[in-house]
Each structure stands twice: as structure tokens, then as C-alpha cells.
Amino acid sequence: KLLILVEQNEYNLFKISSELSGNIVSSLTDIRDYNKIEYILTNYKPDYVFHTAALKHITFVEDEPLEAIKTNFLATVKLCQLCKQLKLKKMIFISTDKAVNPTNIMGASKRLCEKYIQKISSDTRNTSYSIVRFGNVLGSTGSVVPLFEKQINNGGPVTITHPKIKRFFMTIREAVELVLISSQLKIKENGEIFILEMGESIYIKDLAKRMISLSGKDEKEIMIEYTGLR
């Protein structure tokens, strides 16, 4: 009936707004602007809130952990509280597989969000909360595939942090479907975590080798360089 797009990047908001038709409201809003978020939720009272806003680039977040706390955690806390206060039907939080035994700030900030959501949902009856964990989404902002593609086109090297790093991969379509399906599933307990069945995790180095091969080159022409874990 009504789709409310909340985005802090002007170009991205323009791009998606021009692709969609129907009953749409586009709002240039930062998730950290609590007053604006409160105004939007109070004014429109949406049935579903899909919370996808996050700082997710591992390197930047490692360098500036407080920014991750402000965007990833504190903004999530405020959003959860508003959904509860306004008795909105459901909030779906997008998390990451990096929240499992986190080894970096980004993963830790997302795990903190999961724990908070499970805490606030335990004593909330009117609003249901669910959490969806993603693997690496192919073609998303900051995805490794376009990076490798660019490095291969530039003649290499293809940079990988460590030869034993493995990741789960999923397509944008799979990611979207997981979010939509999880929003409709009957949850066993408030704050439940949903995970996409993504098969086996694959070595990043194998992905790089496959992409080098598909480009018509070999590893003598395009070198793989290991930069060390972040």
C-alpha cells in the first residue's frame, strides 16, 4: 500500500526512487537522526520496518570503531525502542554471518545489536522482532567480486587477506527473498535469528582463481597477493 524509502545517500535515493512506481515516499534521512526517524515512524506508523542501515566496510570500521557503534548499535537501539513505543507490528533487522564469534569490530557491533534485540523483544508483546543473517552478497556495495574484477582488468595483483579465509556467498535476489520470507514466517520466539541455507563456504582464493581463469588469464599473468588479516 505504501513503501517508505529512508536513505542518507542522495544519489542512491534518487536512483531507487526513479526505478520504482506506485505509492512511494522517499526520505533523505540518516539513521542517526533520531528526531527525524521518530517523526517518520510516528507519522506513517508502518506495519513493517526493514532495518538495513549499517557501516559494513571492515577496514573503515576497524579504523573508526566509534562510528560503527553510533550507526550500527546506537541507531538500532533507538529504532527498536521506537517500534516498541509506537507498537509497530514488526521490525526485521539485517545482520551478518560475521556476528558469529566475531573477530572484527563490524561483526562485534552487529552481534551487540542481535543481543539487544533479543533483550528488548523478550518483554515486548505488541511488536515482533526478527533477525536475518547474511553472508557476502554478490554485487552489493563493497562486494569482493567487482573489486577482483577491477584488479584483474588493471593487470593485478588480486589482493586477498589470507589463503585460508572462507566466505558464504549469496545473490542479491536470494538476500531480498530471505528478508521477505522471514518477515512472513511465524516466529517461535521473539527475536529469532534466520539464516539462509547457503551451502558450503568457499575459499576466497578459489573465487579469485576462478575469476582470473574466466577472464582468459592465468596466475602467471595476474598474481594473487596476500595482504594479511585485518
Helices and strands as residue ranges (DSSP letters): E 3-7, H 10-19, E 24-28, H 34-44, E 48-51, H 58-63, H 65-68, I 69-74, H 75-85, E 90-96, G 97-99, H 105-121, E 128-134, E 136-138, H 144-153, E 158-160, E 166-167, E 169-171, H 172-184, E 192-195, E 202-203, H 204-214, E 224-226
